[in-house]
Amino acid sequence: MDIGKFTRQRKAPGYFQVALSQGICTQSTLSKFENNGKVPSLAILGQLCRRLGLTIDDLNDDDVQAVRHVRASLDKIEEAMMAEHFPQAIK
């Protein structure tokens, strides 16, 4: 995960950690992510990224196309599971 990209995106418009984290998480949670690499929950990380105009995929060091493919596959599996189409989900 490219935490540096996240931090640069936050600092570019002059966002302080307190302002970015407001209503999403504590400033301490954001600080631990940026400084120590302690990744918060995906829900929190997603909200922080959206506030910065990023996606979680944007922070991935891996090939973006591969990540999008995996995410799309997982979304299809989740939909099949929720609809109780288990054979389709397994496939």
N, C-alpha and C positions, 0 to 999 in steps of 0.2 A: 504494500500500500504506500502510495506516495504522499506522506503526511506533509512534506515540504510544499507540494502543490497546493494543498488545502490552506496551509499557513500563508503562503504568498497571496492566494486569492483573498484571504481575510484581511491582510495588511494593505493590499493595493488601494482599496477605497478608504483606508484608515479605520477599519472596524477594530474596536478593542474587544477583548475576550468577553468582558461583562456584557457589552451590547449585543454581540452575536449570540451568546448563550441565553439571553433573557427570554423567559417563557418556554425554554426548551430543556435546559439542564442547568446545573450549577457552573459557575466559572471554573471551579476546581476540576470538574469533569472534563471541560474543554482543555484546560491547562495540562492535565494528565495525558490527554490524547496528543496534543501538539508537542509536548516536551518529553514524554516518556513512552509514547507509542501505545498507550493503553486505550484500545479501541472501545468506545461506548457501544451500547446496544445499536443494532441496525436502525431502529426507529429514531433514536436520537441522532445518529450520524446522518441519516437521510434528511431529517429536518434541518440540521446545520448546513448540509450541502445545498439544499434547496434555497436557503436564505442567501447563500453565496453564489447561486446560479450554477451550481455543479450538480453532478450525479455521483453516486457512489462508484459507478463504473469509471468515471473520470479520474478517480484516485487509484485505480488499479494499474499496477506496473505491467501486467500481462497484456497480451494481444487483445485489444478492445473487441475485435470481432468475435474472438473465442469466448470472451466473457458474456457478450450479448447473446450468443448462441446458447450457452449454458443457462443463462437467466431465462431465456424464452422457453427452453425445454423444461425447466423447473416450474415455470408458470403453468405450462400445459399439464404437467403431472399434478400440480396442486388443484387445478380446475377439475381434472378427472377424479381425483380423490374426493373432492367436495361433492361431486355429482354421484359419488359411489359407483363409478365406472372403473372398478379395480383392475380388471384385465387390461384396459386401455392404459391405466397409469403404470402398470408393471411393464407393458410393452415399451 
